[in-house]
Amino acid sequence: MLRKVLTLTAIAASLTATVAQAATINVYSARKEALIKPVLEKFTAETGIEVRLLTGGGDALLARLQNEGENTPADLFLTVDAGNLHRAAEAGVFQPLTSNTVLNRVPDHLQGTDNLWVGLSLRARPIFYAADRVDPSQLNGYEDLAKPEWNKKVCIRSSDNIYNQSLTAALIEHWGEEKTEAWAEGLVNNLAKPPVGGDRDQLKAAAAGVCDLAVANTYYFGLMQTGDDAEQREAASKLKIFWPNQDSFGTHVNVSGIGVTKHANNKAAAQQLIEFLLTAESQAWYAATNNEYPAVEGVEWSETLQAWGEFKADDLSMTFLGENNADAVKLMNRAGWR
C-alpha cells in the first residue's frame, strides 16, 4: 500500500510538472519591456510557466483586447494609472480575481471595484520646486498652485494627460466640483508656459528658470536623477520635492495595476503570476526598477525613494479616480486647461 501511495504521489507530481511546463501566460503590458520582463523571466525560471509579453500603449492594448474579444490570447492586462484601469474595467475586459493571496496582500484602496484589478506599484504626484528660488515654508498643498503669488510660475502638462485627470478627479472627491474648478482656473492663470510636453519637460523647465514650481510623477524625477543623461541629472539636482497636503488628505498617489482578462485561457496560472509579482522580493525589484513605491505594505523602499523622505499619501480609493474622470475632464475644459 505504501508503495502504491508513493507511486501515485510521484505520478501526481509528474503531471503537475508537465502542466506547469505546458502552461503559457500571455501578458499585454503598457509598461516597457525592460521594466517588467526580468521579473517575468524569474517567474518562469521558478515555476516552468512560460510568459509571453506584448508591450504597447495602454489605449492601443485596450482597444486590441476589445477587438479580439473571446479570441484574445491575453491572460493578463497590465497598465498604468487608475483611470486607465477603470476604463478597462468599464470596457468589460477583466474578470474578478479569486486568489485570496492576491486580494489580501494589496490594501483595499489600491484595488478595483469587484476585485477586477489590483495595484502593483505606486507613484506619487507632488510639487517640485526650484531650490534656489523657493522657500518650502511658502508651500502647503495643491491649493498653492492656484494662488496669485505663483502667477506665471507654475509648470504642468496638459489636461489630456491621464495623470492630471486623475489628480483632478481626486480633488473633486476631496473638495467638490465648485472648489476644484476654481482651483483649475487659478492654476491656468498661473501657468508660466503652455502646458505642452511630458513630466520631465516640466521639471527641466523649472530647473531652467522658466517656472518655480512643477507638478510631476516622482518616478520621472527618479529617472532623471539616476539616468545616463548628464543634462537631466544636472536639472534634477536643482529641484526639491514638496509633499503637498500633509496636514489634510495627503499627497496624491496613483498605481500601475494588473488584472486577469475576461477570456483568459490560463486563469489559475495568471493569478499565480500576480501572486509572484506581489511577493516581497518581486515588489522590491519591480518598484525599484520603476522608481516607484511598492503596493504591498512593509516592503523596503529603494535608496532613491528613501532619500526623498517619508510622506503621508492620500488613501482615497483608486475607484474614485476612474469614476470621477469624466467630470474631471469637463471641469478642466471649462477652466481653459488645454
GINOR-V810195 format. One record per pair of residues at least 24 apart in sequence whose ideal C-beta (glycine too) atoms are under 10 Angstrom apart, sorted by sequence separation. I is the first residue (numbers start at 1). J is the second residue. If there is no record, write none. Layout:
# GINOR-V810195
i=(I,I)
j=(J,J)
This chain:
# GINOR-V810195
i=(23,25,26,27,28,29,31,32,51,69,88,89,92,129,199,200,207,23,24,25,26,27,28,29,30,51,53,58,59,62,66,68,89,142,159,199,207,214,216,218,21,22,23,24,25,26,27,28,29,30,58,62,65,66,85,86,90,142,213,20,21,22,23,24,25,26,27,28,29,30,31,58,61,65,66,85,86,89,127,128,200,204,207,208,20,21,22,23,24,25,26,27,28,30,59,63,65,82,88,89,142,143,187,204,207,19,20,21,29,30,58,62,64,65,88,127,142,159,200,203,206,207,209,213,215,18,19,20,28,30,58,82,86,204,205,207,208,256,17,30,62,85,86,125,156,164,204,207,256,16,28,29,30,61,85,142,143,154,156,200,203,204,206,207,28,85,142,154,203,206,218,28,85,146,154,156,161,204,256,82,151,154,155,156,160,163,164,200,203,204,217,218,28,143,146,147,150,154,155,156,158,159,163,200,203,217,256,28,82,146,150,152,153,154,155,156,158,161,215,217,219,255,79,125,142,145,146,148,151,152,153,154,155,157,158,161,254,255,257,78,125,145,146,147,150,151,152,153,154,155,156,157,158,253,256,28,77,80,123,143,146,147,150,151,152,155,157,158,253,255,76,80,125,142,145,146,148,149,150,151,152,154,157,36,78,81,125,144,145,146,148,150,155,157,80,143,144,146,147,156,157,28,146,155,157,28,29,125,142,145,157,26,28,144,145,155,156,26,27,28,29,30,31,155,25,26,27,28,29,30,31,154,155,167,24,25,26,27,28,29,30,31,155,25,26,27,28,29,30,155,167,24,25,27,28,29,30,155,164,23,154,163,153,163,30,163,155,156,155,153,154,155,156,157,163,152,153,154,155,156,157,253,152,153,154,155,156,157,152,153,154,155,156,251,253,254,150,153,154,155,250,251,252,253,257,150,250,251,252,253,150,249,250,251,253,255,227,248,249,250,252,254,28,226,243,246,247,249,250,253,222,225,241,243,245,246,248,249,250,255,223,224,241,243,244,245,246,249,254,145,219,222,223,240,241,243,244,253,144,222,242,243,245,252,145,221,222,241,243,244,128,174,219,220,134,219,133,142,218,219,125,128,138,139,171,174,175,217,218,219,87,128,131,132,138,174,217,218,130,131,133,173,174,226,129,130,132,226,84,128,130,133,134,171,174,226,83,127,128,130,133,134,170,225,81,82,83,86,130,132,133,222,81,130,171,223,80,81,83,84,129,130,170,222,225,79,80,83,86,128,129,130,169,170,221,222,225,36,81,82,128,129,130,168,170,81,128,129,167,219,222,35,83,127,128,166,218,219,222,82,127,128,166,167,218,221,82,126,127,128,166,31,126,127,163,166,31,125,126,128,218,125,126,163,124,125,126,128,162,123,124,125,128,218,123,124,123,124,125,126,122,123,122,123,124,121,144,123,145,144,141,143,144,140,141,142,143,59,139,141,142,58,136,138,139,140,141,133,134,136,139,140,141,143,131,132,134,136,140,141,142,131,132,136,140,141,142,128,130,131,132,134,140,141,129,130,131,141,142,128,129,130,141,142,128,129,128,129,127,128,129,127,128,126,127,126,127,124,126,127,126,127,124,125,126,124,127,126,124,125,126,124,125,126,124,125,123,124,125,123,124,122,123,122,123,121,122,123,119,121,122,119,120,121,81,119,120,121,80,118,119,120,117,119,120,80,118,119,117,118,174,116,117,118,173,117,174,195,196,110,112,116,117,171,173,195,109,110,111,115,116,170,173,180,184,188,194,110,112,115,171,187,191,109,111,116,170,173,174,181,185,189,191,110,112,167,169,170,173,177,180,184,188,189,191,111,170,172,173,180,183,184,187,188,106,172,181,184,185,186,187,188,170,173,177,181,184,185,187,188,106,169,170,172,173,177,180,181,184,185,166,169,172,180,183,184,185,168,169,171,172,177,178,181,182,184,120,166,167,169,170,173,177,181,166,169,172,173,180,102,118,121,165,166,168,169,172,117,120,165,168,169,171,177,102,120,166,169,170,118,119,162,165,166,168,169,172,118,165,168,169,171,97,99,165,167,168,97,98,120,121,166,169,96,97,120,162,165,168,94,95,96,123,164,165,168,94,95,121,122,164,93,94,95,96,120,121,165,93,94,95,120,121,123,162,165,168,93,94,95,99,106,121,122,123,124,164,85,88,93,95,98,99,102,105,121,123,124,159,160,168,84,85,89,92,93,94,97,98,101,102,105,120,121,122,123,159,82,83,84,85,86,88,91,99,101,103,121,122,82,84,85,95,99,102,105,106,120,121,122,159,160,81,82,84,85,88,97,98,99,101,102,105,121,122,159,160,164,80,81,82,85,97,101,104,105,119,120,121,158,159,80,81,82,95,99,100,101,102,105,119,120,121,79,80,81,99,102,119,120,159,79,80,97,101,118,119,159,160,78,79,101,105,118,159,160,78,79,99,158,159,77,78,79,158,77,78,124,156,76,77,126,76,77,35,76,77,111,124,75,76,77,110,126,74,75,110,74,77,110,124,73,74,75,76,107,72,74,75,106,107,124,125,146,72,73,74,75,76,105,106,107,124,72,73,74,75,76,105,106,122,70,71,72,73,75,105,68,69,70,72,75,76,105,69,75,76,68,75,76,65,74,75,78,122,65,76,65,75,76,78,119,118,76,117,116,109,113,109,110,112,113,114,109,111,112,113,108,109,110,111,112,107,109,110,111,108,109,113,80,107,108,109,112,113,107,109,80,49,51,50,51,36,49,35,49,36,47,51,49,49,31,47,30,43,47,29,31,49,29,43,44,47,43,46,89,27,43,86,90,28,40,43,85,86,89,90,27,39,42,43,82,85,86,88,25,26,82,83,86,87,90,40,43,82,85,86,39,40,81,82,84,85,86,26,39,82,83,84,86,87,25,26,42,43,82,83,86,25,26,39,42,81,82,83,24,25,36,81,82,83,84,23,24,25,39,40,83,23,27,39,42,82,22,25,26,39,81,23,24,25,83,23,25,27,39,83,23,25,38,39,25,38,19,20,23,19,36,39,35,38,20,36,35,36,31,34,35,35,35,31,32,31)
j=(47,49,50,51,52,53,55,56,75,93,112,113,116,153,223,224,231,48,49,50,51,52,53,54,55,76,78,83,84,87,91,93,114,167,184,224,232,239,241,243,47,48,49,50,51,52,53,54,55,56,84,88,91,92,111,112,116,168,239,47,48,49,50,51,52,53,54,55,56,57,58,85,88,92,93,112,113,116,154,155,227,231,234,235,48,49,50,51,52,53,54,55,56,58,87,91,93,110,116,117,170,171,215,232,235,48,49,50,58,59,87,91,93,94,117,156,171,188,229,232,235,236,238,242,244,48,49,50,58,60,88,112,116,234,235,237,238,286,48,61,93,116,117,156,187,195,235,238,287,48,60,61,62,93,117,174,175,186,188,232,235,236,238,239,61,118,175,187,236,239,251,62,119,180,188,190,195,238,290,117,186,189,190,191,195,198,199,235,238,239,252,253,64,179,182,183,186,190,191,192,194,195,199,236,239,253,292,65,119,183,187,189,190,191,192,193,195,198,252,254,256,292,117,163,180,183,184,186,189,190,191,192,193,195,196,199,292,293,295,117,164,184,185,186,189,190,191,192,193,194,195,196,197,292,295,68,117,120,163,183,186,187,190,191,192,195,197,198,293,295,117,121,166,183,186,187,189,190,191,192,193,195,198,78,120,123,167,186,187,188,190,192,197,199,123,186,187,189,190,199,200,72,190,199,201,73,74,170,187,190,202,72,74,190,191,201,202,73,74,75,76,77,78,202,73,74,75,76,77,78,79,202,203,215,73,74,75,76,77,78,79,80,204,75,76,77,78,79,80,205,217,75,76,78,79,80,81,206,215,75,206,215,206,216,84,217,210,211,211,210,211,212,213,214,220,210,211,212,213,214,215,311,211,212,213,214,215,216,212,213,214,215,216,311,313,314,211,214,215,216,311,312,313,314,318,212,312,313,314,315,213,312,313,314,316,318,291,312,313,314,316,318,93,291,308,311,312,314,315,318,288,291,307,309,311,312,314,315,316,321,290,291,308,310,311,312,313,316,321,213,287,290,291,308,309,311,312,321,213,291,311,312,314,321,215,291,292,311,313,314,199,245,290,291,206,291,206,215,291,292,199,202,212,213,245,248,249,291,292,293,162,203,206,207,213,249,292,293,206,207,209,249,250,302,206,207,209,303,162,206,208,211,212,249,252,304,162,206,207,209,212,213,249,304,161,162,163,166,210,212,213,302,162,211,252,304,162,163,165,166,211,212,252,304,307,162,163,166,169,211,212,213,252,253,304,305,308,120,165,166,212,213,214,252,254,166,213,214,252,304,307,121,169,213,214,252,304,305,308,169,214,215,253,254,305,308,170,214,215,216,254,120,215,216,252,255,121,215,216,218,308,216,217,254,216,217,218,220,254,216,217,218,221,311,217,218,218,219,220,221,218,219,219,220,221,219,242,222,244,244,242,244,245,242,243,244,245,162,242,244,245,162,240,242,243,244,245,238,239,241,244,245,246,248,237,238,240,242,246,247,248,238,239,243,247,248,249,236,238,239,240,242,248,249,238,239,240,250,251,238,239,240,251,252,239,240,240,241,240,241,242,241,242,241,242,242,243,241,243,244,244,245,243,244,245,244,251,251,250,251,252,251,252,253,252,253,252,253,254,253,254,253,254,254,255,254,255,256,253,255,256,254,255,256,217,255,256,257,217,255,256,257,255,257,258,219,257,258,257,258,314,257,258,259,314,259,316,337,338,253,255,259,260,314,316,338,253,254,255,259,260,314,317,324,328,332,338,255,257,260,316,332,336,255,257,262,316,319,320,327,331,335,337,257,259,314,316,317,320,324,327,331,335,336,338,259,318,320,321,328,331,332,335,336,255,321,330,333,334,335,336,337,320,323,327,331,334,335,337,338,257,320,321,323,324,328,331,332,335,336,318,321,324,332,335,336,337,321,322,324,325,330,331,334,335,337,274,320,321,323,324,327,331,335,321,324,327,328,335,258,274,277,321,322,324,325,328,274,277,322,325,326,328,334,260,278,324,327,328,277,278,321,324,325,327,328,331,278,325,328,329,331,258,260,326,328,329,259,260,282,283,328,331,259,260,283,325,328,331,258,259,260,287,328,329,332,259,260,286,287,329,259,260,261,262,286,287,331,260,261,262,287,288,290,329,332,335,261,262,263,267,274,289,290,291,292,332,254,257,262,264,267,268,271,274,290,292,293,328,329,337,254,255,259,262,263,264,267,268,271,272,275,290,291,292,293,329,253,254,255,256,257,259,262,270,272,274,292,293,254,256,257,267,271,274,277,278,292,293,294,331,332,254,255,257,258,261,270,271,272,274,275,278,294,295,332,333,337,254,255,256,259,271,275,278,279,293,294,295,332,333,255,256,257,270,274,275,276,277,280,294,295,296,255,256,257,275,278,295,296,335,256,257,274,278,295,296,336,337,256,257,279,283,296,337,338,257,258,278,337,338,257,258,259,338,258,259,305,337,258,259,308,259,260,219,260,261,295,308,260,261,262,295,311,260,261,296,261,264,297,311,261,262,263,264,295,261,263,264,295,296,313,314,335,262,263,264,265,266,295,296,297,314,263,264,265,266,267,296,297,313,262,263,264,265,267,297,261,262,263,265,268,269,298,263,269,270,263,270,271,261,270,271,274,318,262,273,263,273,274,277,318,318,277,318,319,313,317,314,315,317,318,319,315,317,318,319,315,316,317,318,319,315,317,318,319,317,318,322,290,317,318,319,322,323,318,320,292,266,269,269,270,256,269,256,270,258,269,273,272,273,256,272,256,269,273,256,258,276,258,272,273,276,273,276,319,258,275,318,322,261,273,276,318,319,322,323,261,273,276,277,316,319,320,322,260,261,317,318,321,322,325,276,279,318,321,322,276,277,318,319,321,322,323,264,277,320,321,322,324,325,264,265,281,282,321,322,325,265,266,279,282,321,322,323,265,266,277,322,323,324,325,265,266,267,281,282,325,266,270,282,285,325,266,269,270,283,325,268,269,270,328,269,271,273,285,329,270,272,285,286,273,286,268,269,272,269,286,289,286,289,272,289,289,290,286,289,290,291,292,289,290,290)
